[in-house]
Amino acid sequence: MNKTMKTILMVVGTVLLVYGIYTLIAPEASIGIGDFSVDIQDNTDAYMTIGLGLVVLVLGFLGGKRLK
């Protein structure tokens, strides 16, 4: 695998990982009435995005090594 492809995989993996962590942490909706507030989150897609980012990063790291 050439150096350009490894760099692209590393950048894409990092972006997916950061986006997945951001969607995991940031609340989607919040409701506030006086002193009472509720934050609502749906994290099902965040876990898949983080996993995909990790897989792409591993492929970027191990892509240049050949098995004999």
N, C-alpha and C positions, 0 to 999 in steps of 0.2 A: 504494500500500500504506500503510495507516495506521500510526501510531507504535506501537500496541500489538502488531501483528503483527510489526513489525521487531524489537521488544524480545524477543518470544517466540522468534523465529528466532535472535537473537543468544545468548540464554541456552541454548537447546537445542544450538546449534552449539558453544558453549564447553564444555558438559557432555560432549558426545560426544567432543570433542577431548581433554579432560583424562582421561576414562575410557579412551580408546584408548591414550594415552601411558602411563597407569598399568598397563594390562594388557600393554603391550609391555615395560615395565621389570620388573614384579613377577614373580618366579618362581612357577610353578604348583605344583611339587612339589620337594622336596629330600630326599636320602637321605644320611645321614652314618654312617660306620663308623670310629670312632677319628679319625685325622687326615684321612681321605679323605672328601670330600663331593661330591655331584653335584647340580646344579640342572637341572631339566627345564622347558623352556618350549615352548609352541605359540603362535606369533604370527600365525597366519593371519587370525584375526578382528580382531586389533588394527589391522592395516593398513586394513581395510575401515571400521572405526569412525572412524579418524583421517580417512580420505578423505571419509566422509559428513559428519563434523563440519566439515571445511573447505568442502565444498559448501554446507552450510546457512549457515555464516558469510558466504560470498560472496553468497548469496541475500539475507541480511539486510542486507548493506552496499549491494548494488546494487538491491534491491527497490524503493526509492522513486524511482529514476531512470527516466525514460521515454525510449524511443528515438523519434526523429522521422524 
